[in-house]
Amino acid sequence: MDAADLDHRARTLSGCIPPLLVSRLLELDHEKEVEFQAGRGEWFCARAWTRLLGERGRRAEALEVLAPYVATGWWPAARAQAELLESWGRAEEAIALARPYAEVGGLPLEFFARLLARHGRRDEALVLLSAGIEDWLLATALVEVAEGAGRDEDVAALLAARIPARHRCDGPWCCRGLDPDTAIGLVAAIRERQGRVDEAIALLHTRQHITSVNNHDQLADLLARHGRIEELRVYAASEHLGHAARRLAEVLEERGDVEGAIAVYRQTDDSPVRRHHGAVDLARLLVRHGRGDEAIEVMRTLVDSPGGAEDWLVDTLCTLYADHGRARDGLACLDTVKARRGGEEEWDFFRMRLRLMADCGLLDEALEQARAHPEGDTSYAAHTLSDLLAEAGRTEEAVAVLEPHAPANRASLAGHLIDLGRVEDAVALLRQRTPEPVVPVPTGAFSTEPPF
């Protein structure tokens, strides 16, 4: 085995059996195949098989499976072994295994420091993380590991030094490493757990660019946790991404004020981002409370509005129609959208039509129309058609549709082959390699260069 090759296949999911299909093999009682492939360099098989062996108490065998992968020096394999050892109560062995990798910083150091902290060596972890504070990942870990260690003020001072007194970034890639907005958020987290909530709120109001991460706004979450609803309401009115409005609506819904939550989403806004995402959130809220027809009306009004017929919004509406037994109304909606677009219906919209036709019992007619579509012979069209056929129990036909487009649909085709019991064919297909340059294996450290 070679670390660079393992890393390339694991990151690209090419030339290997991907995790979802490993899970399917196990679900369909093909354990022997997973065990066999684990010994042939299939990392995701090895990872799943070692977990199963560990759960069954066959720990020595589990380590034997991982040994050749770990021997390459590839960090994900070493991490997997360290996690197993820790779960078995062998923390010192896990620490000894992970320590050399931590020297490169980044992900290995973050894992190693958290491992140390979980096993009574928090001071050592804090020293290591403090030295790498310019990396936002390590800075975040530092704040979390410091909780309860009596070092909050020291950590806050380190972070404050990363917040320029006069300079503020004019874009997200202005400052490399730990940017000021992230540093502000981390100091605010410390102040909140110290009970200094007003200071945390004031800090978060000074952020310039990065106010939300993974669709969550830290200030909105803080205000919600402390029941400061009126302040959250004011903030939601100005926060342009709509994440604060969503948090406000969630709090109101949790308190039983469904109408209040609906009113938050119904507030008009000039921002297309807030208007579109707010409508989708409102529709989901209405569905949760058994008001499907109202949800459909919300989305239909948006789709019929200027600029509202975006593919993801139309898809949301069509899904609502299908989920509520109104597939024919969905087809009528698509006819209207098609007319607005000058009679053209590109595949992103046409695939919605196919699913609705299938729900109406018109699968064969849908297939016929698909074959006549200008994009009907593409690999992505084959993917859509095969899914429809498989859902209808016509898996052999799904395979036949995909086979001419196998390179682009390898995982989907292999999944159908597995369902048919043709495991050897599926594995052979997945292991086919496309000639590609193998880049040096990443160390786990984060680059300080902008991504563009």
C-alpha positions as CSV (number, residue, x, y, z in Angstrom):
1,M,0.0,0.0,0.0
2,D,1.0,3.6,-0.6
3,A,-0.1,6.6,1.5
4,A,-0.5,8.9,-1.5
5,D,-2.6,6.4,-3.4
6,L,-4.8,5.6,-0.3
7,D,-5.3,9.3,0.3
8,H,-6.2,10.0,-3.3
9,R,-8.8,7.2,-3.5
10,A,-10.3,8.1,-0.1
11,R,-10.7,11.8,-1.0
12,T,-12.0,11.3,-4.5
13,L,-13.9,8.1,-3.9
14,S,-12.5,6.8,-7.2
15,G,-11.1,3.3,-7.8
16,C,-12.4,2.1,-4.5
17,I,-15.6,0.8,-2.7
18,P,-17.1,4.0,-1.2
19,P,-18.6,4.0,2.4
20,L,-22.2,3.9,1.4
21,L,-21.7,0.8,-0.7
22,V,-19.6,-0.9,2.0
23,S,-22.6,-0.3,4.3
24,R,-24.9,-1.8,1.7
25,L,-22.7,-4.9,1.4
26,L,-22.9,-5.4,5.2
27,E,-26.7,-4.8,5.3
28,L,-27.1,-7.5,2.6
29,D,-25.0,-10.0,4.6
30,H,-21.9,-9.8,2.4
31,E,-19.5,-9.7,5.3
32,K,-17.1,-12.1,3.7
33,E,-16.6,-9.8,0.7
34,V,-16.0,-6.8,3.0
35,E,-13.4,-8.8,4.9
36,F,-11.7,-10.0,1.7
37,Q,-11.6,-6.5,0.2
38,A,-10.2,-5.1,3.5
39,G,-7.2,-7.2,2.9
40,R,-6.8,-5.9,-0.6
41,G,-6.3,-2.3,0.2
42,E,-9.9,-1.2,0.3
43,W,-9.7,1.4,3.0
44,F,-13.5,1.9,3.7
45,C,-13.9,-1.9,3.9
46,A,-11.0,-2.1,6.3
47,R,-12.4,0.7,8.5
48,A,-15.9,-0.9,8.6
49,W,-14.5,-4.4,9.2
50,T,-12.3,-3.3,12.1
51,R,-15.2,-1.7,13.8
52,L,-17.2,-4.8,13.5
53,L,-14.4,-7.0,14.8
54,G,-13.9,-4.6,17.7
55,E,-17.6,-4.7,18.6
56,R,-17.4,-8.5,18.6
57,G,-14.4,-8.6,20.9
58,R,-12.0,-9.7,18.2
59,R,-9.6,-6.8,19.0
60,A,-6.3,-8.4,17.9
61,E,-7.8,-9.3,14.5
62,A,-9.0,-5.7,14.1
63,L,-5.5,-4.3,14.7
64,E,-4.1,-6.8,12.2
65,V,-6.5,-5.5,9.6
66,L,-5.4,-2.0,10.2
67,A,-1.7,-2.7,10.5
68,P,-0.7,-2.5,6.8
69,Y,-2.6,0.8,6.4
70,V,-1.0,2.3,9.5
71,A,2.4,1.1,8.3
72,T,2.2,3.5,5.3
73,G,2.2,6.5,7.6
74,W,-1.2,7.6,6.4
75,W,-2.9,9.7,9.1
76,P,-6.5,8.6,8.7
77,A,-5.4,5.0,9.3
78,A,-3.4,5.9,12.4
79,R,-6.4,8.0,13.7
80,A,-8.7,5.0,13.1
81,Q,-6.4,2.8,15.1
82,A,-6.0,5.4,17.9
83,E,-9.8,5.7,18.1
84,L,-10.2,2.0,18.5
85,L,-7.5,1.8,21.2
86,E,-9.1,4.6,23.1
87,S,-12.6,3.0,22.9
88,W,-11.0,-0.2,24.4
89,G,-9.6,1.7,27.3
90,R,-6.1,1.7,26.0
91,A,-5.6,5.5,25.9
92,E,-1.9,5.5,26.5
93,E,-1.3,3.4,23.4
94,A,-3.5,5.7,21.4
95,I,-1.6,8.7,22.6
96,A,1.8,7.1,21.8
97,L,0.5,6.2,18.3
98,A,-0.9,9.7,17.5
99,R,2.0,11.7,19.0
100,P,4.4,11.6,16.0
101,Y,1.6,12.7,13.6
102,A,0.7,15.7,15.8
103,E,4.1,17.3,14.9
104,V,2.7,18.4,11.5
105,G,-0.1,20.4,13.2
106,G,-3.6,20.8,11.7
107,L,-6.0,17.9,12.0
108,P,-3.6,15.4,13.6
109,L,-2.6,18.0,16.3
110,E,-6.2,18.9,17.0
111,F,-7.1,15.2,17.4
112,F,-4.1,14.5,19.6
113,A,-4.7,17.5,21.9
114,R,-8.3,16.5,22.4
115,L,-7.2,13.0,23.1
116,L,-4.7,14.2,25.8
117,A,-7.4,16.4,27.4
118,R,-9.9,13.5,27.6
119,H,-7.3,11.5,29.6
120,G,-6.2,13.9,32.2
121,R,-3.4,15.7,30.3
122,R,-5.2,18.9,29.7
123,D,-2.2,21.2,30.5
124,E,-0.1,19.5,27.9
125,A,-2.9,19.8,25.4
126,L,-3.3,23.5,26.1
127,V,0.4,24.2,25.6
128,L,0.3,22.4,22.2
129,L,-2.8,24.2,21.0
130,S,-1.7,27.6,22.3
131,A,1.4,27.3,20.1
132,G,-0.8,26.7,17.0
133,I,-3.4,29.4,17.7
134,E,-2.9,31.0,14.3
135,D,-4.8,28.0,12.9
136,W,-8.6,28.5,13.4
137,L,-9.1,24.8,13.9
138,L,-6.6,24.7,16.7
139,A,-7.8,27.9,18.2
140,T,-11.3,26.5,18.4
141,A,-10.0,23.3,20.1
142,L,-8.1,25.5,22.5
143,V,-11.2,27.3,23.6
144,E,-13.1,24.1,24.1
145,V,-10.3,22.2,25.9
146,A,-9.7,25.2,28.2
147,E,-13.2,25.0,29.6
148,G,-13.1,24.2,33.3
149,A,-9.3,24.4,33.4
150,G,-9.1,27.8,35.0
151,R,-7.3,29.2,31.9
152,D,-10.0,31.2,30.3
153,E,-8.4,34.6,30.8
154,D,-5.1,33.4,29.4
155,V,-6.8,31.9,26.3
156,A,-8.9,35.0,25.8
157,A,-5.8,37.2,26.0
158,L,-4.1,35.1,23.3
159,L,-7.1,35.4,21.1
160,A,-7.5,39.1,21.7
161,A,-4.0,39.6,20.4
162,R,-5.2,38.3,17.1
163,I,-7.9,41.0,16.8
164,P,-6.2,44.1,15.3
165,A,-7.1,47.3,17.2
166,R,-7.3,49.5,14.1
167,H,-7.3,47.2,11.0
168,R,-10.5,45.5,10.0
169,C,-10.6,43.1,7.0
170,D,-12.2,44.3,3.8
171,G,-12.9,40.8,2.6
172,P,-12.9,37.2,3.9
173,W,-9.4,36.4,2.7
174,C,-7.7,39.6,3.9
175,C,-6.0,38.1,7.0
176,R,-4.6,34.6,6.7
177,G,-4.9,32.0,9.4
178,L,-7.1,32.9,12.3
179,D,-9.2,35.9,11.0
180,P,-10.4,38.6,13.4
181,D,-14.1,37.6,13.1
182,T,-13.4,34.0,14.1
183,A,-11.2,35.3,17.0
184,I,-14.0,37.5,18.2
185,G,-16.4,34.6,18.1
186,L,-14.1,32.5,20.2
187,V,-13.5,35.2,22.8
188,A,-17.3,35.7,22.9
189,A,-17.7,31.9,23.6
190,I,-15.4,32.3,26.6
191,R,-17.2,35.3,27.9
192,E,-20.5,33.6,27.7
193,R,-19.4,30.6,29.7
194,Q,-18.0,33.0,32.3
195,G,-21.4,34.4,32.6
196,R,-20.4,37.7,31.0
197,V,-23.2,37.5,28.4
198,D,-23.4,41.3,27.8
199,E,-19.8,41.4,26.9
200,A,-20.2,38.4,24.6
201,I,-23.1,40.1,22.8
202,A,-21.2,43.4,22.4
203,L,-18.2,41.5,20.9
204,L,-20.3,39.6,18.4
205,H,-21.9,42.9,17.2
206,T,-18.4,44.0,16.1
207,R,-17.9,41.2,13.5
208,Q,-17.5,42.4,10.0
209,H,-17.7,39.5,7.5
210,I,-18.0,36.1,9.0
211,T,-21.2,36.1,11.0
212,S,-22.6,32.7,10.2
213,V,-20.9,29.2,10.0
214,N,-22.8,26.2,8.6
215,N,-26.0,28.2,8.5
216,H,-25.8,29.1,12.2
217,D,-25.3,32.6,13.5
218,Q,-23.4,32.6,16.8
219,L,-25.1,35.8,18.1
220,A,-28.5,34.6,17.3
221,D,-27.9,31.3,19.1
222,L,-26.5,33.1,22.1
223,L,-29.5,35.4,22.3
224,A,-31.8,32.4,22.0
225,R,-30.1,30.4,24.7
226,H,-30.5,33.3,27.2
227,G,-34.1,34.0,26.3
228,R,-33.3,37.5,25.0
229,I,-36.1,37.3,22.4
230,E,-36.6,41.0,21.8
231,E,-32.9,41.5,21.1
232,L,-33.0,38.5,18.8
233,R,-36.0,40.0,17.0
234,V,-34.2,43.3,16.4
235,Y,-31.1,41.4,15.2
236,A,-33.1,39.2,12.9
237,A,-34.5,42.2,11.2
238,S,-31.0,43.3,10.1
239,E,-29.1,40.1,9.6
240,H,-29.1,39.7,5.8
241,L,-28.6,35.9,5.5
242,G,-31.8,35.1,7.4
243,H,-30.1,32.7,9.9
244,A,-31.1,34.9,12.8
245,A,-34.7,35.0,11.6
246,R,-34.7,31.2,11.4
247,R,-33.4,31.0,14.9
248,L,-36.1,33.3,16.2
249,A,-38.8,31.3,14.5
250,E,-37.4,28.1,15.9
251,V,-37.5,29.5,19.5
252,L,-41.1,30.7,19.0
253,E,-42.1,27.3,17.6
254,E,-40.4,25.6,20.6
255,R,-42.5,27.8,22.9
256,G,-45.7,26.8,21.1
257,D,-46.1,30.1,19.4
258,V,-46.5,28.7,15.9
259,E,-48.3,31.8,14.5
260,G,-45.5,34.0,15.8
261,A,-43.0,31.8,14.0
262,I,-45.0,32.0,10.8
263,A,-45.1,35.8,11.1
264,V,-41.3,35.9,11.3
265,Y,-41.0,34.1,8.0
266,R,-43.8,36.2,6.4
267,Q,-42.0,39.4,7.0
268,T,-41.0,40.8,3.6
269,D,-37.4,41.5,2.8
270,D,-35.6,42.9,-0.3
271,S,-32.9,40.3,-0.1
272,P,-33.6,37.4,-2.5
273,V,-31.5,35.1,-0.2
274,R,-33.8,35.8,2.8
275,R,-37.0,35.8,0.7
276,H,-36.2,32.4,-0.9
277,H,-34.8,30.6,2.0
278,G,-37.4,32.1,4.3
279,A,-40.2,30.7,2.1
280,V,-38.7,27.3,2.2
281,D,-38.3,27.4,6.0
282,L,-41.9,28.6,6.3
283,A,-43.1,25.7,4.1
284,R,-41.3,23.2,6.3
285,L,-42.7,24.7,9.4
286,L,-46.2,24.5,8.0
287,V,-45.7,20.9,7.0
288,R,-44.5,20.0,10.5
289,H,-47.8,21.3,11.8
290,G,-50.0,19.4,9.3
291,R,-50.7,22.4,7.1
292,G,-49.4,21.0,3.8
293,D,-51.8,22.9,1.5
294,E,-50.6,26.2,3.0
295,A,-47.0,25.2,2.5
296,I,-47.7,24.5,-1.1
297,E,-49.4,27.8,-1.5
298,V,-46.3,29.6,0.0
299,M,-44.0,27.9,-2.4
300,R,-46.3,28.3,-5.4
301,T,-46.6,32.1,-4.7
302,L,-42.8,32.3,-4.6
303,V,-42.3,30.3,-7.8
304,D,-44.8,32.4,-9.7
305,S,-43.1,35.6,-8.6
306,P,-40.4,37.3,-10.7
307,G,-37.1,35.5,-10.2
308,G,-38.8,32.8,-8.2
309,A,-38.6,29.9,-10.7
310,E,-35.2,28.8,-9.7
311,D,-34.6,25.0,-10.1
312,W,-34.2,24.4,-6.3
313,L,-37.3,26.3,-5.5
314,V,-39.4,24.6,-8.1
315,D,-37.9,21.2,-6.9
316,T,-39.1,22.0,-3.4
317,L,-42.5,22.8,-4.6
318,C,-42.8,19.7,-6.7
319,T,-41.6,17.6,-3.7
320,L,-44.4,19.1,-1.7
321,Y,-46.9,18.3,-4.4
322,A,-45.7,14.7,-4.5
323,D,-45.6,14.2,-0.7
324,H,-49.2,15.4,-0.4
325,G,-50.6,13.3,-3.2
326,R,-51.0,16.1,-5.7
327,A,-48.6,15.0,-8.4
328,R,-50.9,16.2,-11.2
329,D,-50.9,19.7,-9.7
330,G,-47.1,19.5,-9.7
331,L,-47.2,18.7,-13.4
332,A,-49.5,21.6,-14.1
333,C,-47.0,23.9,-12.2
334,L,-44.2,22.6,-14.4
335,D,-46.2,23.4,-17.5
336,T,-46.6,26.9,-16.3
337,V,-42.9,27.3,-15.6
338,K,-42.1,25.8,-19.0
339,A,-44.3,28.3,-20.7
340,R,-42.6,31.2,-18.8
341,R,-39.3,29.9,-20.1
342,G,-40.3,30.1,-23.7
343,G,-41.3,26.4,-24.0
344,E,-37.9,25.2,-23.1
345,E,-37.4,22.6,-20.3
346,E,-33.8,21.8,-19.5
347,W,-33.0,18.5,-17.7
348,D,-32.9,20.1,-14.2
349,F,-36.6,20.8,-14.6
350,F,-37.6,17.9,-16.8
351,R,-36.3,15.4,-14.2
352,M,-38.9,16.8,-11.8
353,R,-41.6,16.0,-14.4
354,L,-40.4,12.4,-14.6
355,R,-40.8,11.8,-10.9
356,L,-44.2,13.3,-10.8
357,M,-45.3,11.3,-13.8
358,A,-44.0,8.1,-12.1
359,D,-46.1,9.1,-9.1
360,C,-49.1,9.3,-11.4
361,G,-48.5,5.8,-12.7
362,L,-47.0,7.0,-16.0
363,L,-43.5,5.7,-15.6
364,D,-43.3,4.1,-19.1
365,E,-44.6,7.3,-20.7
366,A,-42.1,9.2,-18.7
367,L,-39.2,7.0,-19.9
368,E,-40.4,7.5,-23.5
369,Q,-40.4,11.3,-23.1
370,A,-37.0,11.2,-21.5
371,R,-35.5,9.3,-24.4
372,A,-36.8,12.0,-26.7
373,H,-35.4,14.9,-24.6
374,P,-32.4,16.7,-26.1
375,E,-30.4,15.7,-23.0
376,G,-31.9,12.2,-22.7
377,D,-28.7,10.4,-23.8
378,T,-26.5,12.0,-21.2
379,S,-24.9,10.3,-18.2
380,Y,-26.9,12.5,-15.7
381,A,-30.2,11.6,-17.5
382,A,-29.3,7.9,-17.2
383,H,-28.8,8.4,-13.5
384,T,-32.3,9.9,-13.0
385,L,-33.9,7.2,-15.1
386,S,-32.2,4.4,-13.3
387,D,-33.3,5.7,-9.9
388,L,-36.9,5.8,-11.1
389,L,-36.7,2.3,-12.5
390,A,-35.1,0.9,-9.3
391,E,-37.7,2.5,-7.1
392,A,-40.3,0.8,-9.2
393,G,-38.6,-2.6,-8.6
394,R,-37.2,-2.7,-12.2
395,T,-33.6,-3.0,-11.1
396,E,-32.5,-5.0,-14.2
397,E,-33.7,-2.2,-16.4
398,A,-32.0,0.4,-14.2
399,V,-28.7,-1.5,-14.8
400,A,-29.3,-1.6,-18.5
401,V,-29.9,2.2,-18.6
402,L,-26.7,2.9,-16.7
403,E,-24.3,0.5,-18.4
404,P,-23.6,2.7,-21.4
405,H,-22.7,5.5,-19.0
406,A,-20.8,3.3,-16.5
407,P,-17.7,5.6,-16.0
408,A,-19.8,8.5,-14.9
409,N,-22.3,6.5,-12.8
410,R,-20.0,3.8,-11.4
411,A,-21.2,4.0,-7.8
412,S,-24.9,4.0,-8.8
413,L,-24.5,1.1,-11.2
414,A,-22.5,-0.8,-8.6
415,G,-25.2,-0.2,-6.0
416,H,-27.9,-1.7,-8.3
417,L,-25.6,-4.7,-9.1
418,I,-25.2,-5.3,-5.4
419,D,-28.9,-5.3,-4.9
420,L,-29.2,-7.9,-7.7
421,G,-26.6,-10.1,-5.9
422,R,-23.9,-9.5,-8.5
423,V,-21.3,-8.5,-5.9
424,E,-18.3,-9.6,-7.9
425,D,-19.3,-7.5,-10.9
426,A,-20.0,-4.5,-8.6
427,V,-16.6,-4.7,-6.9
428,A,-14.7,-5.1,-10.2
429,L,-16.5,-2.0,-11.6
430,L,-15.7,0.1,-8.5
431,R,-12.0,-0.9,-8.5
432,Q,-11.4,0.2,-12.1
433,R,-8.9,2.9,-12.1
434,T,-8.9,6.0,-14.2
435,P,-5.3,7.2,-15.0
436,E,-4.9,10.3,-12.9
437,P,-1.8,12.0,-11.4
438,V,-1.4,11.1,-7.7
439,V,-0.6,14.2,-5.7
440,P,1.5,14.2,-2.6
441,V,-0.4,13.0,0.5
442,P,-1.6,16.0,2.6
443,T,-0.1,16.2,6.1
444,G,-3.3,17.3,7.7
445,A,-2.0,20.8,8.3
446,F,-4.1,23.7,6.9
447,S,-2.7,25.9,4.1
448,T,-2.5,29.6,4.8
449,E,-2.9,30.4,1.1
450,P,-6.3,31.7,-0.1
451,P,-8.2,29.1,-2.0
452,F,-8.6,31.1,-5.2
